[in-house]
Amino acid sequence: MPHRTSDYPDDLVYGVARRFLDGQKTSQILEAVTKRYPMLFSADAPFTRERVYPTVREAIRREFIQLIPPVEEALRDALIKRSANKGELQVLDVLGGAQTSQEVAAAAARTVLDLIMQLSKERRGPVHIGLGIGQSNKHFTKTLGALLRSHIELPKLVVHALTTDHAHWNPMENPISYVSYLRDALPGDHLEFVGLRAMPFFEEERVATQYLYHDALERKGEIDIVVSSIASSLDHDGYLKRYLKEFNWAPEAEGLVKQGWVGDMMLCPYSAEEALTPEGRRPVTLFSLPELVEMAHSDDKHVVLMVAACGHCGEPKVDALRPLLDNPALHAWNHLIVDQTTAREVLR
């Protein structure tokens, strides 16, 4: 007489699991089992109602029940397994295309709001957020403002511009413009803005002479959360590429290409192997890529990275994302949010 569920025949295990999944009560399952298999259970080893649950677990072990995760969960697990760099990773169940960047930015806003409220409870002072230039950051800020408007407990925020605001071709994607979404959501004494007024590139020896840049640089250690996207070196809408073209810095662009430029994060270019520095000039940004890597590995700091296809032209960013997943020297995130198409292409 079988005493262990592992000794039960297949048809018994399958039958119990089938009835359980059909919603039958344990008393009904007990009655059906004892009628169909009276010789399998003796008085010293009866099939009781309590045995239904371990029998269902046995059905899972024998793979009579298949647990199939949603596609975004399967892709997330596959990315985590593939990646040498670890952190919190979300894959959204949205397909690629220019509009996907809005969905990814909205998910990032929900993530950051949770971080803001968590940090607000741990301290009395404001939470400091760093925002870069670009469409993803604009969508992120717009959604964060909408979420804050429906929040009962309003935090105090200090928003730091991480990059300059010289995108004259689209001024609405400058930090100083879209921070207004937060101004509409928070009382005046709950929001402060730290700007970064400078040319997008400087020769190294001239950076220290720029007072406004120096002032922003002095306060960068206050930043708790950095929110950023990345750009592919192939995408002509990327801000680093646009700056190099607009200011006619062809030698710097050619030098980056020779070094294997695949993407940039916060105007900081990188190859598959390392962070790159344009010859002659460097981008004006509060953090270098190695500093973002260090920040992402700090216990009390957060770097939230949004990756979807370009919001303007739909150019994918897969080649720019892979090094940030594969190379520990470029692990500049501890929260990564991607769309389903990007995840599939990375795994391919």
C-alpha positions as CSV (number, residue, x, y, z in Angstrom):
1,M,0.0,0.0,0.0
2,P,1.5,3.4,-1.0
3,H,2.3,5.7,1.9
4,R,4.1,8.4,0.0
5,T,2.8,10.6,-2.8
6,S,5.9,9.7,-4.9
7,D,4.6,6.1,-4.9
8,Y,1.2,7.0,-6.3
9,P,0.5,5.9,-9.9
10,D,0.4,8.5,-12.6
11,D,-3.3,8.2,-13.2
12,L,-4.1,8.9,-9.6
13,V,-1.8,11.9,-9.4
14,Y,-3.1,13.3,-12.6
15,G,-6.7,12.7,-11.6
16,V,-6.3,14.5,-8.3
17,A,-4.6,17.5,-9.9
18,R,-7.2,17.7,-12.7
19,R,-10.1,17.7,-10.2
20,F,-8.3,20.3,-8.0
21,L,-7.7,22.6,-10.9
22,D,-11.3,22.2,-12.0
23,G,-12.3,23.7,-8.6
24,Q,-13.6,20.6,-6.8
25,K,-13.5,20.7,-3.0
26,T,-11.1,18.5,-1.2
27,S,-14.0,16.4,0.2
28,Q,-15.2,15.7,-3.4
29,I,-11.7,14.7,-4.5
30,L,-11.4,12.4,-1.4
31,E,-14.7,10.7,-2.3
32,A,-13.7,10.2,-5.9
33,V,-10.2,8.8,-5.0
34,T,-11.5,6.3,-2.4
35,K,-14.2,5.0,-4.8
36,R,-11.8,4.6,-7.7
37,Y,-8.8,3.2,-5.9
38,P,-10.2,1.4,-2.8
39,M,-7.4,-1.2,-2.9
40,L,-4.5,1.3,-2.8
41,F,-5.3,2.6,0.7
42,S,-5.5,0.6,3.8
43,A,-6.7,1.7,7.2
44,D,-3.2,2.6,8.3
45,A,-2.5,4.7,5.2
46,P,-5.9,6.3,4.2
47,F,-6.2,8.9,1.5
48,T,-7.3,11.9,3.5
49,R,-8.3,15.5,2.5
50,E,-4.9,16.7,3.7
51,R,-3.2,14.5,1.0
52,V,-4.8,16.4,-1.8
53,Y,-2.3,19.3,-1.6
54,P,0.9,17.2,-1.6
55,T,-0.5,15.2,-4.5
56,V,-1.0,18.3,-6.5
57,R,2.7,19.2,-5.7
58,E,3.6,15.8,-6.9
59,A,1.7,16.5,-10.2
60,I,3.9,19.6,-10.6
61,R,7.0,17.6,-9.9
62,R,6.0,15.0,-12.6
63,E,5.3,17.9,-15.0
64,F,1.6,17.1,-15.4
65,I,1.1,20.7,-14.6
66,Q,3.1,23.3,-16.6
67,L,3.5,26.8,-15.1
68,I,4.1,29.1,-18.0
69,P,5.2,32.6,-17.0
70,P,4.0,35.7,-18.9
71,V,6.3,36.7,-21.7
72,E,7.7,39.7,-19.9
73,E,8.6,37.5,-16.9
74,A,10.3,34.9,-19.1
75,L,12.2,37.6,-20.9
76,R,13.3,39.2,-17.7
77,D,14.5,35.9,-16.3
78,A,16.4,35.2,-19.5
79,L,18.1,38.6,-19.4
80,I,19.1,38.2,-15.8
81,K,20.6,34.8,-16.6
82,R,22.4,36.2,-19.6
83,S,23.7,39.4,-18.0
84,A,27.0,39.6,-16.2
85,N,25.6,42.8,-14.5
86,K,22.9,42.4,-11.9
87,G,20.2,44.7,-10.6
88,E,16.5,45.2,-10.6
89,L,15.2,44.5,-14.1
90,Q,11.8,45.1,-15.7
91,V,10.6,44.0,-19.1
92,L,7.4,45.6,-20.2
93,D,4.8,43.7,-22.2
94,V,4.9,46.4,-25.0
95,L,6.3,46.0,-28.4
96,G,9.0,48.2,-30.0
97,G,8.6,51.4,-32.0
98,A,8.8,55.1,-31.4
99,Q,5.8,55.2,-29.0
100,T,7.3,52.5,-26.7
101,S,9.7,55.0,-25.1
102,Q,6.6,56.6,-23.4
103,E,5.6,53.3,-21.9
104,V,9.1,52.7,-20.6
105,A,9.4,56.2,-19.2
106,A,6.0,55.8,-17.4
107,A,7.2,52.5,-15.8
108,A,10.4,54.3,-14.7
109,A,8.3,57.1,-13.1
110,R,6.4,54.5,-11.1
111,T,9.7,52.9,-10.0
112,V,11.2,56.3,-9.0
113,L,8.1,57.4,-7.1
114,D,8.4,54.3,-4.9
115,L,12.1,55.2,-4.3
116,I,11.2,58.8,-3.5
117,M,8.6,57.8,-1.0
118,Q,10.9,55.2,0.6
119,L,13.7,57.8,0.9
120,S,11.3,60.4,2.2
121,K,10.3,58.2,5.1
122,E,14.0,57.6,6.0
123,R,14.9,61.3,6.2
124,R,13.6,64.7,7.0
125,G,15.2,66.5,4.1
126,P,14.3,66.5,0.4
127,V,15.1,63.7,-2.1
128,H,17.5,64.7,-4.9
129,I,16.9,63.5,-8.5
130,G,19.2,64.0,-11.5
131,L,17.6,64.3,-14.9
132,G,19.4,64.4,-18.3
133,I,18.2,65.8,-21.6
134,G,16.0,64.1,-24.0
135,Q,12.5,62.8,-24.9
136,S,12.6,59.8,-22.4
137,N,13.4,62.1,-19.5
138,K,10.6,64.5,-20.6
139,H,8.0,61.6,-20.7
140,F,9.4,60.4,-17.4
141,T,8.9,63.8,-15.7
142,K,5.5,64.3,-17.1
143,T,4.3,60.9,-15.7
144,L,6.0,61.5,-12.4
145,G,4.2,64.8,-12.1
146,A,0.8,63.1,-12.8
147,L,1.5,60.5,-10.2
148,L,2.5,63.1,-7.6
149,R,-0.8,65.1,-8.3
150,S,-2.7,62.0,-7.1
151,H,-0.5,61.4,-4.1
152,I,-1.7,62.3,-0.6
153,E,1.8,62.7,0.9
154,L,3.8,65.1,-1.1
155,P,7.6,64.8,-0.9
156,K,10.1,67.6,-1.2
157,L,12.3,67.2,-4.3
158,V,15.4,68.9,-5.6
159,V,15.8,68.3,-9.3
160,H,19.4,68.5,-10.7
161,A,20.0,69.0,-14.4
162,L,22.7,66.4,-15.3
163,T,23.4,67.8,-18.8
164,T,23.3,71.2,-20.5
165,D,20.3,72.7,-22.2
166,H,21.6,73.7,-25.6
167,A,19.2,71.5,-27.6
168,H,18.0,74.5,-29.6
169,W,16.4,72.2,-32.2
170,N,14.0,71.0,-29.5
171,P,14.0,73.2,-26.4
172,M,11.1,71.3,-24.8
173,E,13.5,68.4,-24.2
174,N,15.7,70.4,-21.9
175,P,15.5,69.8,-18.2
176,I,14.7,73.4,-17.4
177,S,11.5,73.1,-19.5
178,Y,10.0,69.8,-18.5
179,V,10.7,70.3,-14.8
180,S,7.5,72.4,-15.0
181,Y,5.6,69.2,-14.9
182,L,6.7,68.8,-11.3
183,R,6.1,72.5,-10.6
184,D,2.4,71.9,-11.4
185,A,2.3,68.9,-9.0
186,L,4.1,70.2,-6.0
187,P,3.8,73.3,-3.7
188,G,6.4,76.0,-4.3
189,D,8.4,75.1,-1.1
190,H,8.5,71.4,-2.2
191,L,10.5,71.8,-5.4
192,E,14.0,73.2,-6.1
193,F,15.9,73.2,-9.4
194,V,19.6,73.1,-9.9
195,G,20.5,74.0,-13.4
196,L,23.5,73.4,-15.5
197,R,24.2,76.3,-17.9
198,A,27.2,75.7,-20.1
199,M,28.2,74.7,-23.6
200,P,27.7,70.9,-24.2
201,F,31.5,70.5,-24.6
202,F,34.5,72.1,-23.0
203,E,38.2,71.8,-23.4
204,E,39.4,70.4,-20.1
205,E,41.3,73.4,-18.9
206,R,38.3,75.7,-19.4
207,V,35.7,73.8,-17.4
208,A,36.9,75.1,-14.0
209,T,36.4,78.7,-15.1
210,Q,32.7,78.2,-15.7
211,Y,31.0,79.4,-12.5
212,L,27.5,78.0,-13.1
213,Y,28.9,74.6,-14.0
214,H,31.1,74.7,-10.9
215,D,28.1,75.4,-8.7
216,A,26.2,72.5,-10.1
217,L,29.2,70.3,-9.8
218,E,29.6,71.2,-6.1
219,R,26.1,69.8,-5.4
220,K,26.2,66.6,-7.4
221,G,27.0,64.5,-4.3
222,E,23.5,65.3,-3.0
223,I,21.8,63.4,-5.8
224,D,20.0,60.2,-4.6
225,I,18.5,59.0,-7.9
226,V,19.8,59.4,-11.4
227,V,17.3,58.8,-14.3
228,S,18.7,58.3,-17.7
229,S,18.3,56.7,-21.1
230,I,21.0,55.8,-23.7
231,A,21.5,56.5,-27.3
232,S,22.9,54.4,-30.1
233,S,25.9,55.8,-32.0
234,L,23.9,54.9,-35.2
235,D,21.0,57.1,-34.2
236,H,21.1,60.6,-35.7
237,D,18.6,61.8,-33.0
238,G,21.0,61.0,-30.2
239,Y,22.0,64.2,-28.4
240,L,25.8,63.5,-28.4
241,K,25.7,62.9,-32.1
242,R,23.6,66.0,-32.7
243,Y,25.9,68.2,-30.6
244,L,28.9,66.9,-32.5
245,K,27.2,67.8,-35.8
246,E,25.6,71.1,-34.7
247,F,28.9,72.5,-33.4
248,N,30.9,71.1,-36.3
249,W,33.2,68.9,-34.2
250,A,33.9,66.3,-36.9
251,P,37.4,65.4,-35.5
252,E,35.9,64.4,-32.2
253,A,33.2,62.4,-33.9
254,E,35.7,60.6,-36.1
255,G,37.9,59.9,-33.0
256,L,35.0,58.3,-31.2
257,V,34.2,56.1,-34.2
258,K,37.8,54.9,-34.4
259,Q,37.6,54.0,-30.7
260,G,34.6,51.7,-31.3
261,W,31.8,54.0,-30.2
262,V,28.6,52.1,-29.8
263,G,26.5,54.3,-27.5
264,D,26.4,57.0,-24.9
265,M,24.7,57.5,-21.6
266,M,24.2,61.1,-20.4
267,L,26.4,62.3,-23.3
268,C,29.2,59.9,-22.0
269,P,30.3,57.7,-25.0
270,Y,31.4,54.1,-24.6
271,S,32.6,51.2,-26.7
272,A,31.9,47.6,-26.0
273,E,34.9,47.5,-23.7
274,E,35.2,50.9,-21.9
275,A,34.1,54.5,-21.5
276,L,35.5,56.8,-24.1
277,T,36.7,60.5,-24.0
278,P,36.5,62.6,-27.2
279,E,39.9,63.9,-28.1
280,G,40.3,67.6,-27.4
281,R,37.0,68.1,-25.7
282,R,34.8,66.3,-23.3
283,P,31.0,66.5,-22.8
284,V,29.8,68.7,-20.0
285,T,27.8,66.5,-17.6
286,L,27.7,66.1,-13.9
287,F,28.8,62.5,-13.9
288,S,31.3,60.5,-16.0
289,L,30.4,57.0,-16.9
290,P,32.8,55.5,-14.3
291,E,31.1,57.7,-11.7
292,L,27.7,56.4,-12.7
293,V,29.0,52.8,-12.3
294,E,30.2,53.7,-8.8
295,M,26.9,55.3,-8.0
296,A,25.0,52.2,-9.2
297,H,27.0,50.1,-6.8
298,S,26.3,52.3,-3.8
299,D,23.8,51.0,-1.2
300,D,22.1,54.4,-0.8
301,K,22.1,55.6,-4.5
302,H,19.9,54.6,-7.5
303,V,20.6,54.8,-11.2
304,V,17.4,54.1,-13.2
305,L,18.0,53.3,-16.8
306,M,15.3,53.5,-19.5
307,V,15.9,51.6,-22.8
308,A,13.5,51.5,-25.7
309,A,13.8,52.4,-29.3
310,C,14.4,56.0,-30.2
311,G,11.2,58.0,-29.5
312,H,11.7,60.1,-32.7
313,C,12.7,57.6,-35.4
314,G,12.3,54.2,-33.8
315,E,16.0,53.3,-34.2
316,P,16.7,50.4,-31.8
317,K,19.3,50.7,-29.1
318,V,20.2,47.0,-28.7
319,D,23.9,47.4,-29.6
320,A,24.2,50.3,-27.1
321,L,22.5,48.2,-24.4
322,R,24.5,45.0,-24.7
323,P,27.8,46.4,-23.2
324,L,25.8,47.7,-20.2
325,L,24.6,44.2,-19.6
326,D,27.8,42.3,-20.4
327,N,30.7,44.4,-19.1
328,P,31.2,45.0,-15.4
329,A,33.2,48.1,-16.2
330,L,30.0,49.6,-17.8
331,H,27.5,48.5,-15.2
332,A,26.1,52.0,-14.8
333,W,22.6,51.0,-13.6
334,N,20.9,49.2,-10.7
335,H,17.3,49.6,-12.1
336,L,16.8,48.7,-15.8
337,I,13.5,49.0,-17.7
338,V,13.2,47.8,-21.3
339,D,10.5,46.9,-23.7
340,Q,9.7,43.4,-25.0
341,T,11.2,43.9,-28.4
342,T,14.5,45.3,-27.0
343,A,14.7,42.3,-24.7
344,R,14.2,39.8,-27.5
345,E,16.8,41.5,-29.7
346,V,19.4,41.5,-26.9
347,L,18.8,37.8,-26.3
348,R,19.0,37.0,-30.0
